[in-house]
Amino acid sequence: MGQPRYAYLGPEGSFTEDALRAMVPADKAEYRPQIDALSALGAVRSGEVDYAVVAIENTIEGGVTATLDALAEGDPLVILGEVILPVSFELLVREGTGEEQIHHLSCHSHGFAQCRRWLNEHLPTVLHVPAPSNTAAAVVLADRELTLEQVGFEAVLAPPGSAKRLGLTALYDGVRDNEHAATRFVRVGRPESIPAPTGSDRTTLMIQLVEDRAGALLEMLEQFDARGINLSRIESRPIGDRPGEYSFSIDALAHVAEERMSEALMGLRRTCRLVRFLGSYPAAKGTPVTPISIGTSDADVAEAREWVERLRNGLH
């Protein structure tokens, strides 16, 4: 059999390719760049590739909605691993273009959001031209067969190293609003055997409540609280065909193989309209390990279950 095929947000040199390289070396996989996250995940669903690597969260904008929505719909996919990478940008122009000549700047919407304050300080009148990826915009700017009028922008925000690789000029490097800015990327595949628990794991879910009423969200969250499960992320997403109603995208710091997580899932299954399991997988290095609350460990649950069984059999 050949090497595993990986789809990712391209073109070559993107942040997502850096994340893919951090997960799987280039000599161990076949890389297939895609135009956006939806296309990358669609390639997995169609069988064109085996896996996709996509951004799911960043420290400035939070969840990447395109990824979250694509995972929540269509044939089931699961997250199998993750990596967190620091993010900063180069501000690139063609040789001879000065800062005063920059009126339009192109980059991905999340890249723009991560540099909004910096741009307001250095280029306060610049207009943002959205691009499918930061690298894609840089590739277009580097195409000397196109005039700047045809390109539609004079500058781009691109990953470090893009200037040298594409023959552009970096007016600034290390561009970002927050020196600790980072993006979390996940490896996604079709449902398969779940990675074994490591003691530092994350479970991702999409949950719809039965009805929109006071206390409904609290009842859902109590399924986690009662079992000592910490949530590292919870975000609401609109349900497309029901205006005013929302689903909740959740990351829980526990593994489905743990008794506490499996019990929480059973409780959610009984009380929510929809629970979509999107994987249990090792959390990225550096993710804080949440201490297991007293009474919620596998041993505690097993002892309690055995006690109830003894009661059922008249053994007090």
N, C-alpha and C positions, 0 to 999 in steps of 0.2 A: 504494500500500500504506500501511496505517496505521503508527503508531509501534510499536516493539517493546514487547511485554508482559513485565513483570517481576513475578514472585512474590517475596514476602519475608515474614519473620516479623513480623506486625503485633501490635496495631493501629498506627494512625498515631502517630508520635513515638517508635518503638522505636529501639534502637541499630542494628538491621539496616536500618531506613529511612535512618538517617544514612549508613550505609555505601553504600546504594544511591544516595543523592543525591551522594555523593562520586565514584561511578563514572559515573552517568548523570543529568544534570539532569532535574528533574521535567517540564520542557517538552519533553523529547526522548524520553520514554517514558511508558507507561501502567503505573502502579503498582497491584499487586493484592495486598493483605495476606492472609496465610494464618495458620492457627492454630498451626502448628509447622513445623519444617524438613522433616519427612517430607512434609507436605502441599505445601510449596513445590516440592520436588523432584519429587513426583508430578505436579504440574501441568505441569512441563516434559515429563515422560515421556508424558503424555496428549495433549500438544499444546495444552492450554488456554492456556499462556503460552509465550513464546520462551525466557526465561531465568529463573533464580532467583538471588537473593543470600542466602547463608546463612553463619552463623558456623562456622568450622572449627577454630579454635584460640584459646586465651587464655593469657596469661602466668602465670596462677595454677593452673588446672586442667589445662592442656595441651589435647589434642585434644577437640573436641566430639563425643562418641561417637555421638549421634543422627545427626549429619551424616555422619561417617565410615562408619557402618553402612549408611545409606541410599544412599550413593554406591557401596558395595561390592556391593550387591545390585540385582536388577532390570535393566531395559534400560540399556544403556551411556549414561553421561553423562560430560562432560569439563569440567574447570575451564578457564576462558578468561582469568581475571584475578583480581587480589586487591587488597585495601586493608587497612591496619592503622590502627585508630582507638584513641585513648586512652579509657579507661572510668572513670567515677566515677558516683556515685549521689546522689540526694536521698532523705532519709528523710521520707516524706509521711504526714500524718494529716488527718482532718477538722478544721475549725476548732473549737477548744475542747477537743480531745483533748490531754492532757499526757503527758509521757514515762512517768510512773508508771502510766498507764492502758493502756500497750501490753503486751499479753500474747501476741498472735499477730501475726506479720509475714509478708507474702506477697511473693514474688518468684520469678523463675526460679532453678533450682538452681545455675546457674553464677554468677548474681548473688549468691546467698547465699554461695557458696564464696569469692568475691572480697572479701567483707566480714566473714568469719567472726570474725577477731580484733577488728575494730572493734565488732561486735555483742556479743562476749563482754565487752568493756570497758564499753560503754554500756548494753546491754540483756541482761545475763547470763542472765536467766530466760526470755527470749522464745522462743516456739515457731515454727518455720518452717512456713508453709503453701505448698507448691509451687504455682507458676502456670506456664501455658504460655509466658508472656513477662512481663517486668517491667512493660511498659506495660499489658498486659491486666489485671494486678492493680490498677494505679492507676485504670483506667477503672471497674472494679467499685467500688472504694472511693469514687469520685467520684459514683456514682449515688445521689442523695439519696432515691430512692424505696425504697431498701433500708435497713433498720436495720443497725447494726453486728453485731447478733446474726445477721441473715440473711447478711451479708457473710462473717462468720467470721474476720475479722482487723481490727485497729485501725490498722495501719500498713503501708506498702509501701516497697520500694526501687525507685526509678524513674529513668529517664534525666534529665539536667539539663534544666530548662525545663518539666517535667511539672506542677509545682505551679501555675505561672502559666496553663498551657494548660487544665488541668482544674479549676481553682478549689480546689485543696487547699492545705494549709499545710505548708511545709518546716521541720521542726524542725532539720534539719542538711542541709548540702550538701557536696559534695566527699568523700562517704563512700567509702572503699576501704581495703584493707589495705596496698597498695603504690602509691606515688605514680606509679610507672611502669607501672601495670597497663594492658594493651591487649588488644584482640581482633582477630584476623585474619578477615576476611570474604572469601568467594570468589564470583565470578560463574560460574554453571554453566549449560551448555546441552547440547543434543544434539550428537553428534559432527559436527564441521565442520572446515574448514581450520584448522590449528593456527597460532596467532600466530607470526610470524617471531622467531627468537632475537634478543635484545637485548644479550647479554653478561652479563646479570644475570637469570637465569631459574630457574624451579623446575619440577620434574617430580614429580607425585604418583602413587604406585603402591599397589596392594594385592597382597600376595604371600602365597601359601601354600606351605609347604615340602612336599617329597615325603613325608617321614616325620619323626616326632618321635624324634630320636636325638642323642647327643652330637656336636657339631661341625656339625650341619646348619645352624644359624643362621650360624655362622662362614663356611661355604662360600657361603651366599647373600651375606653382606656382602663377601666377597672379590671378587665381581663388580664392586662399586663401587670398592673399594680399589685393585685392580689397574689401574684406569683413572683414578685420581686424582679420583674424584667424592666430594665432601663431602655428608653427610646432615645436614640441618638438623632432622629429626624422624624418630623411629622409635618406634612404639607397637604393642603386641600387642593383638589383639582376639579374643575367643573365637569359634570356629566353631560356630554354633548347633546343628548336628546331629551334632557329634563332640565330646562332652565331653572336656576335657583337652587339646584341640588348638587351636592359635591361628594366626591370620593376622597379617601385619605391615603396618601402614599406614606409608608412607615418603614423605618429601619429600627429593628429591635436588636439589642445586644445579647443575643442568645442563639442557640442552634436547635433545629427541629428535632435532633436526636436527644436533646435534653428533655426530661419529664416536664419541667416547668413550661417550656416552649410548646411542647405537644399538647399539654393541657390548655394553654392559652388559645391555641389554634382550634381545639375542639369547642371551647367556649365561644370563640368568634364565629365558628361555623354554625352554632346553634342560634346565635342572637343577631347576626348581621345578614343583610340581603345577599352580599357577595364578598367572598374572601379569595383573592388571587395570590397564590404563593409564588414568589419570584426568586426563591433560592435561599439556602443557608450556606455560608461560605466563610473562609478565613478573613477576618478583618485585616486591613492593611497594617504594616508595621508602624508602631507608634500610637495605635488606637488604644486609649485607656481601657484596662480590663476592669469591669464593674464587679465588685465583690458580690458573691451570691448571698442573698438575704437568709437569715436563719429560718429554717423550716421549708426552704424551696429547693434544696439540692436533690439530686436523684436519689440519694440514700434516704433523705427525709421523706420523700414521696413514696418510695418503696416500703418503708416501715409503716407509714400511715395506711397504705393499701393493704398490707398484710394484717394490720390491726383490724381493719374493717372486715376483712375476709374471716378472721377468727370470730368476730362478733356474729357474722352470718351463720357460722357453724356452731354457735353456742359455746365458744371457747372464750371465756372472759379472763 
